[in-house]
Amino acid sequence: MSKNTIYGIFDCEEVLLSSVKEIRENKIKIIEVYSPFPVHGLDKALGLKETRMAITAFIYGCIGISLASLMIYNIMIIDWAQNIGGKPNFSFYHNMPSFIPVMFECTVLFAAHLMSITYLVRNGLYPGGTSDSPDDRTTDDKFLMVIDVDGDTKLVKDLLLKTGASEINEKDA
Amino acid sequence: MFTITKNAKTLSMALMVVGLIALIFGFYTDAHAAWPSLLFNTYFYLGISVFAVFFIAMQYVSEAAWSIVIKRIPEAIMSFLPVTGIIMLIILISAAMHFGGNHIYHWMEVGIMTEGTENYDEIIAGKEAFLNTTFFLARSVIYILGWIYFSRKLKKLSLDEDKHGGLSYYKSGIKTSAWFMVFFAVTSAIASWDWIMSIDAHWFSTLFGWYVFAEWAAIGFATILLITLYLKRLGHLENVNESHIHDLGKWVFAFSLVWTYMWFSQFMLIWYANIPEEVTYFNARLQDYNIDGDIIPNNYKFLFWFSMIINFIFPIILLMSRDAKRHNSRLILVCIIVLIGHWINAYLLVAPGTLGPHGHIGFTEIGMGLGYFGLFLYIVFNALTKVPLEVKNHPFLEESKQLHT
């Protein structure tokens, strides 16, 4: 039996959302959904695993604060201790309050930048990356649902039309 | 409709009795220390109740929808504002009259602004245009009456909306709230300078108003969250779902961090610059006292670091993850920690400047705090019983019920 890929195209995110719910209730596996903007609640409807972005943010923040501590320790204590306002300049611990802004900023910098980069790479949006979307209109005003079907496609197509798809395309694999 | 459980009623009564005993005990044994204790407890609970007004106003002007199902809780907390406001005015007036051993404000001492007298203090005399008793009391009356006026007006609009419906109440609420925001922005800052910062009259901090506001916001959100969870546990507020709790948890988390940010900004700049007129404030909290050669160990040093750590470390560690903000017992734990931490911090705002080396947290302080807590429970819960726990006819009610994050 041949394996077919069906693209159901939707005009409106509300219809898409209810369609996703109904199709999943019928035990049909949705491979991917393309959308021009984030649709609230779609991740839950698709049954996606919860994002691990928060965990990466925490790890990146820890990397940031560690590197900042090492950097400022090296600069201000080991390499070139300076007497600024009579502050204890040979001890990291005693001089800590003046280092906290640096540590705070580096935490934010690392967490924010590395998170953005992770997000982009994870979505395949690195330089030289190509678009996965089978239909360019998903970058404008259409929503697209990808379903793989073994064998008879009629059932899935009917279901898509019933739940509000405005257009159905098919690709033979 | 909410009815006060018997246990809650007994608890609030018992706490009020403890508070009354502490009040009498405090004034009987050492009135000089009892006034600052009353002041910082009043400041703490006044902060919670005026923040509730701010919360309502903030929801109006930002046209927020998520909070509508819990709107009645800050509205009930607002009803504690007149009580704290009046007690605050009593403290301030008696301070101005030097009544009953009230020497909270050093700049009110007789002759401190008259050149040639024994008490004359040049720096304080230079601040006379702002720090004089008449203007001070007039200002305080204006803040408190203004806040009470806005709180009553917002509450009335909410109740009228329940009765008659229509958009006009909502629009009027936005207008009232916008005016309140402007009024509160100015008055909350000046009130914090007047009531708290002027205790250490030689010292000033330009971010003190924000620091106090951040504290009020942290304790205000913690209180709103605790009452929400309490009512939810009793089976009320069926439309409040996990997402509402999550959002309130985010606020507690966020404002704990804002408070720490303010605390540290104030501390770090002064510590770093190390200018005598600025560091006196932290010396009174961190250095041992040296009175005519006698070294008196500082009572506040431990509390100073302790309150800072429990107001910062506990919220950030315990509430960082998404699941934690949806975990009721975790939230209750953090809210109680935050409230206790800020209560200690409120003590530290007042006591070192008024009592110096003699201040300590004892029965008077804790008893008054508990008494206030009992009074707070009694008045706020009574206010909750008088109206339905959920608003009707609010344009965003349905949206609030659908909240999911």
Interface residues (C-beta under 8 A of the other chain):
Chain A: G41 A54 F58 G85 G86 K87 P97 S98 I100 P101
Chain B: F264 F267 M268 W271 Y272 A273 N274 M320 S321 R322 H404
